[in-house]
C-alpha cells in the first residue's frame, strides 16, 4: 500500500512538473537581464528581441552572441557596458539548436527546428551556418 502511494505521488509530481515546463516553454521571455558583479546580481539592459530556445555563446572578444530563439535575428551583449546590439541575421530561423565557438573565433550553429508562426507545423533542421564576429555576418556551411 505504501509503495502504491509513493508511485501515485511520484506520478502526480511528474505530471505537475511536465505541465509547468510546457507552460513555461510557451511563454515569451525577455530574461537576459542580469549580470554578476562581485558575486551578486545587478540589472542590466534587456534583449532587443524576446527569445525562447536560443543560444548564448561567449566570443573571444568578451561579448556574448545570442542567436536565434525562434527568430533569424542575433544580438551581441557587451558585459563591459551592459548594452545589447543587433548583429547580422541568421540564414535560417531556428530554435533549440547548438552553438559552438570554434578555435578560429567563429561560431557554428547547427540543427534545431523551425516552427510556423502559429506553432502548428514543426520542421527539424539539418542545416548549419557560421557566424564571423569580425564581419558580423552569417554564411552557410554543409548540411
C-alpha positions in Angstrom: 0.0 0.0 0.0 2.8 2.4 0.9 4.6 1.6 -2.4 1.4 2.4 -4.3 1.1 5.8 -2.5 4.7 6.6 -3.4 4.1 5.7 -7.0 1.0 7.8 -7.1 2.7 10.8 -5.5 5.7 10.5 -7.9 3.3 10.3 -10.9 1.4 13.3 -9.8 4.7 15.2 -9.3 5.9 14.3 -12.8 2.6 15.4 -14.4 2.7 18.7 -12.5 6.3 19.3 -13.4 5.6 18.5 -17.1 2.6 20.9 -17.1 4.7 23.6 -15.6 7.6 23.1 -18.1 5.1 23.1 -21.0 3.5 26.3 -19.9 6.9 28.0 -19.3 8.1 26.9 -22.8 5.2 28.7 -24.5 5.7 32.0 -22.7 7.7 34.6 -24.5 10.5 35.8 -22.2 12.9 38.7 -22.1 15.1 37.1 -19.4 18.7 38.0 -20.1 18.5 40.9 -17.6 21.3 40.3 -15.1 25.0 40.2 -14.8 27.2 39.2 -11.9 29.1 42.0 -10.1 31.4 40.9 -7.3 29.3 37.7 -6.5 25.9 39.5 -6.5 23.4 40.2 -9.2 22.7 43.5 -10.9 20.2 44.5 -13.5 21.5 45.3 -17.0 20.0 46.1 -20.3 17.3 43.9 -21.9 17.4 41.9 -25.1 16.1 43.8 -28.1 14.0 40.8 -29.1 12.2 38.3 -26.9 13.5 34.8 -27.5 13.0 31.2 -26.5 15.2 28.3 -27.4 18.1 30.5 -28.3 21.8 30.0 -27.5 24.3 32.3 -25.8 27.9 31.9 -26.9 30.9 33.8 -25.3 33.1 35.2 -28.0 36.8 35.7 -27.9 36.1 39.5 -27.9 34.4 39.2 -24.5 31.0 39.8 -25.9 28.2 37.2 -25.9 26.4 36.1 -29.1 22.7 35.4 -28.7 21.5 33.5 -31.7 18.0 32.7 -33.0 15.4 31.6 -30.5 12.5 31.2 -33.0 13.9 34.1 -34.9 16.5 34.8 -37.6 18.0 37.7 -35.7 21.0 37.7 -33.5 22.3 40.1 -30.8 25.6 40.8 -29.1 25.8 41.6 -25.4 28.7 43.6 -24.1 29.3 42.9 -20.4 31.5 46.0 -20.1 28.7 48.3 -21.0 25.6 46.2 -20.3 24.4 47.1 -23.8 22.7 44.9 -26.4 23.1 45.5 -30.2 21.8 43.6 -33.2 24.3 41.8 -35.5 23.8 40.0 -38.8 20.7 37.8 -39.1 21.0 34.1 -39.4 20.1 32.5 -42.7 17.5 30.2 -41.2 15.0 30.9 -38.4 15.6 28.2 -35.7 15.3 27.3 -32.1 16.8 24.6 -29.8 19.9 24.4 -32.0 23.5 24.1 -30.8 26.1 26.8 -31.0 29.8 26.1 -30.7 32.7 28.6 -30.5 35.4 27.3 -32.9 39.2 27.7 -32.4 39.3 30.4 -35.1 36.7 32.5 -33.2 33.7 31.8 -35.5 30.5 30.3 -34.1 29.0 27.2 -35.7 25.2 27.0 -35.3 23.6 23.7 -36.3 20.4 21.8 -36.2 17.3 22.7 -34.1 13.9 23.1 -35.6 11.7 25.7 -37.3 8.1 26.3 -36.5 5.5 28.3 -38.2 4.1 31.5 -36.5 1.2 29.5 -35.0 3.5 26.7 -33.7 1.4 24.2 -35.6 4.0 22.8 -38.0 7.5 21.9 -37.0 10.4 21.1 -39.2 13.7 19.6 -37.9 16.7 21.3 -39.5 19.8 19.5 -40.7 21.4 22.8 -41.8 24.4 24.6 -40.2 25.8 28.1 -40.5 28.8 30.0 -39.4 29.0 33.5 -37.7 32.1 35.6 -38.2 32.5 38.1 -35.4 34.9 40.2 -37.5 32.2 40.9 -40.1 29.0 40.3 -38.1 27.8 38.1 -40.9 26.5 34.5 -41.2 27.3 32.1 -44.1 26.0 28.6 -44.8 28.1 25.5 -44.3 27.5 21.8 -45.2 24.3 20.1 -44.0 
